[in-house]
Amino acid sequence: MSRLDILKASLEKKEARFKNKLEEHFSDVRSANGQPLNDKRRGRSTMNRWERQNDTLRNLDKEIERTKEAIRDEECKQRYMADVKDGMPKAITDLINDGTLRQWGKYPNILFVDGVDKARIIWDGKKRKVLHKFTNSITDPEQRKKFAGVYNRLYNEINVKEE
């Protein structure tokens, strides 16, 4: 489940909760029928209860707005990642599509090899070259072999062609 799906599910839950609280508040106000407000002892407590209900509704509304903003930000980030992906060579986009490589959301030109912990493959769009970073931190020989296989394949397909 992607982050966007999680946010949308959260928004639905918050909107349903808001709707339920709003119905509870309206039914409470309808049940009063104006009578407790005339009562000298109970009028103030009724007004305080309604104010607490209004505070709850305002807080839920703020949460809904924050979630909507997070959804807009996530959609924008995904569009940006897709734009960067469109500017990459076909060899890289094929590996992203089949799940071998994964784009970093913050810097979409930095790619992670699936199953490798620390090393990264970097697409330099200006030089049109593939670079690597943090390869010395790979300690597991299996991960090193996997990373080397993916990187060397991209290096041969992209960097060697450019030279």
FENDABEL-V343453 format. One record per residue. N is the residue number from 1. RES is the residue in one small letter. PHI is phi as a letter, one per 20 degrees, with the letter a starting at -180 (none if undefined). Layout:
# FENDABEL-V343453
[[N,RES,PHI] [N,RES,PHI]]
This chain:
# FENDABEL-V343453
[[1,m,none] [2,s,f] [3,r,f] [4,l,f] [5,d,f] [6,i,f] [7,l,f] [8,k,f] [9,a,f] [10,s,f] [11,l,f] [12,e,f] [13,k,f] [14,k,f] [15,e,f] [16,a,f] [17,r,f] [18,f,f] [19,k,f] [20,n,f] [21,k,f] [22,l,f] [23,e,f] [24,e,f] [25,h,f] [26,f,f] [27,s,f] [28,d,f] [29,v,f] [30,r,f] [31,s,f] [32,a,f] [33,n,l] [34,g,n] [35,q,f] [36,p,f] [37,l,f] [38,n,e] [39,d,f] [40,k,f] [41,r,e] [42,r,e] [43,g,f] [44,r,f] [45,s,f] [46,t,f] [47,m,f] [48,n,f] [49,r,f] [50,w,f] [51,e,f] [52,r,f] [53,q,f] [54,n,f] [55,d,f] [56,t,f] [57,l,f] [58,r,f] [59,n,f] [60,l,f] [61,d,f] [62,k,f] [63,e,f] [64,i,f] [65,e,f] [66,r,f] [67,t,f] [68,k,f] [69,e,f] [70,a,f] [71,i,f] [72,r,f] [73,d,f] [74,e,f] [75,e,f] [76,c,f] [77,k,f] [78,q,f] [79,r,f] [80,y,f] [81,m,f] [82,a,f] [83,d,f] [84,v,f] [85,k,f] [86,d,f] [87,g,e] [88,m,e] [89,p,f] [90,k,f] [91,a,f] [92,i,f] [93,t,f] [94,d,f] [95,l,f] [96,i,f] [97,n,f] [98,d,e] [99,g,n] [100,t,f] [101,l,d] [102,r,c] [103,q,f] [104,w,e] [105,g,f] [106,k,f] [107,y,c] [108,p,f] [109,n,e] [110,i,e] [111,l,c] [112,f,d] [113,v,e] [114,d,f] [115,g,n] [116,v,d] [117,d,f] [118,k,d] [119,a,f] [120,r,c] [121,i,d] [122,i,d] [123,w,e] [124,d,e] [125,g,f] [126,k,f] [127,k,e] [128,r,l] [129,k,c] [130,v,d] [131,l,c] [132,h,c] [133,k,b] [134,f,m] [135,t,f] [136,n,f] [137,s,e] [138,i,f] [139,t,d] [140,d,f] [141,p,f] [142,e,f] [143,q,f] [144,r,f] [145,k,f] [146,k,f] [147,f,f] [148,a,f] [149,g,f] [150,v,f] [151,y,f] [152,n,f] [153,r,f] [154,l,f] [155,y,g] [156,n,f] [157,e,f] [158,i,d] [159,n,f] [160,v,f] [161,k,f] [162,e,f] [163,e,f]]
